Amino acid sequence: SDTDGYGSRRSPTQQIKTINYEYIWQIQDEITAAVNSLGFSLWDLHYDRDSFSFHMELNEHLPDEVLSSFCSQMPLATDYDGEGSHGSVFILYP
């Protein structure tokens, strides 16, 4: 909808920032399934509204030679973002 629920029109920026929870949960399920199908597990996965992206940390630290292949098998465009305290960290863009 182009309104904010009170009858006021939202700006295009506000409309873009609006992403519904059902969509977020669906994408999180797809990401989780992809990670699990590759034999890895998630430590953290959440949607960051400010950056319009998903933040994901694995329970494992992936070796450098696996990173590119791992990113290419995710359901969304994925960038490696370094190493976290529990495992490799990635940013996924819907």
RADASUL-V245310 format. One record per backbone hydrogen bond with DSSP energy under -0.5 kcal/mol. NH is the residue of the N-H (numbers start at 1). CO is the residue of the C=O. E is the energy in kcal/mol with one decimal. If there is no record, write none. Layout:
{{NH/CO/E} {NH/CO/E}}
//
This chain:
{{4/8/-2.1} {10/2/-2.9} {15/11/-2.3} {16/12/-2.3} {17/13/-2.1} {18/14/-0.9} {19/17/-0.7} {24/20/-1.8} {25/21/-2.9} {26/22/-2.3} {27/23/-2.5} {28/24/-2.7} {29/25/-2.3} {30/26/-2.0} {31/27/-2.6} {32/28/-2.7} {33/29/-2.5} {34/30/-2.1} {35/31/-2.7} {36/32/-2.7} {37/33/-2.3} {38/34/-1.0} {38/35/-0.7} {39/36/-1.7} {40/35/-2.0} {43/57/-3.4} {44/57/-2.1} {46/55/-2.1} {48/53/-3.7} {49/47/-0.8} {51/48/-0.5} {52/48/-0.9} {53/48/-1.5} {54/92/-3.1} {55/46/-3.2} {56/90/-2.6} {57/44/-2.8} {58/88/-2.6} {59/41/-2.4} {62/60/-0.7} {66/63/-2.1} {67/63/-0.8} {67/64/-0.7} {68/64/-0.6} {70/66/-2.6} {71/67/-2.7} {72/68/-2.0} {73/69/-0.9} {73/70/-1.1} {74/71/-1.3} {77/93/-0.9} {79/91/-2.8} {81/89/-3.4} {82/89/-0.5} {84/87/-3.2} {88/60/-2.6} {89/82/-3.1} {90/56/-3.0} {91/79/-2.5} {92/54/-2.5} {93/77/-2.7} {94/52/-0.5} {94/92/-0.5}}
//
